[in-house]
Amino acid sequence: MGRRRYGYPRRRNRPGQREWLLLLPLALVIGFVILASRLSDGSDGLLVGSSACPSGEGCQPAVNVSVGCTFGGACAPSPDESNFVSDAAPPLITARAAIVIEEPCGALLYGDNVHQRLAPASLTKIATALVAAERADLSEIVDVRVDGAELALATDSTVMGLEPGQQLSLRDLLYGLLLPSGNDAAIAIAEYVGFTTTAFVDLMNDKVEQLGLSDTYFTNPHGLDEFGQYTSAFDIAMLGRELIRQPELAAIARTTTYQPAWDGPPLWNGNRLVYSYPDSLGVKIGYTDAAQQTIVAAAERGERRLIVSALGSSSIYEDAVALLEWAFASSESVCQESGVSVLGGQTVELNEVRPDLGP
């Protein structure tokens, strides 16, 4: 049987109609680009409230950078381009996404792929520490139920070495969480503060929402790879910023070694910057197969405090130091010395903020 042919009556084109039809797709593309550019003008897609920067939020737009106003008085970069505040070219880094922000106003100094959603690895523990310190007293005693050795064997993950039946303060567990990056400490904290890990993770996501961060979602308290868990360079830097605002957590994050109230060995900080970088204030490192190397690093030089985050890196220490050195050397502070900053939804004078940045 021959191929069936469908016969449609041919339409007679008027002169020039075919040429016009050929130009139609191009016209549609040009119109779409113009519309998209107008819609995105003045906004990076993550603004909270008005798209216009309100006056007096403690943040000055920096040179050579496209900025938008976000929560906390932060200046966020345009989402589709690299940004930096200096005429000096930023260093080459290995990270897929990175950002440098300045305290106390959270101003952007450098950003590349800052809203790209990537696996956080153990940077998740920054949020775990924030929720724990907010919800419980650090002197409270925790009855440990998790077996660190068993967890390490099952997940091939870092632990502080907890054993069922131990009684340790929440402070000891936070040292075990942030120094050796103990996943057993994360579970013990979650079970104590939230009663279940699931309920505690809900508190973590509530904290993220409270801070106005829209590129982060947690599914566990330790950061092991799980489907649906992600953060961005911008969000995790802002979480690191919150951590160094808490004096006790800031002190833990920069500690090199700590002896818990147990018969076990002392805990050592796995973040090499606290030993090798004189200006380091510590914070957190991480690694998983999906995330690769990740870091949030804080540093202080003179009157300036900077925070770097780098995700998807193959050399976190080199990336972090290169960005910090570049920012310290080639940019001036873009935070106002006077005025106000918006923190947690409340407007406060900057001279009220500075004492809370940590010891």
Secondary structure, DSSP 8 states (H G I E B T S, - for coil): --------------TTHHHHHHHHHHHHHHHHHHHHHHHHTT--S---S-SS--TTSSB---TT--EEE-GGG-EEE-TTS-EESSSS-------SEEEEEETTTTEEEEEESTT--B--GGGHHHHHHHHHHHHS-TT-EEE----HHHHHHHH--------TT-EEEHHHHHHHHHSS--HHHHHHHHHHHHSSHHHHHHHHHHHHHHTT--S-B-SSSS----TT-BB-HHHHHHHHHHHHHSHHHHHHHT-SEE--SSSS--EE---THHHH-TTEEEEEEEEETTTEEEEEEEEEETTEEEEEEEEEES-HHHHHHHHHHHHHHH----B-SSSEEEETTEEEEHHHHGGGG--
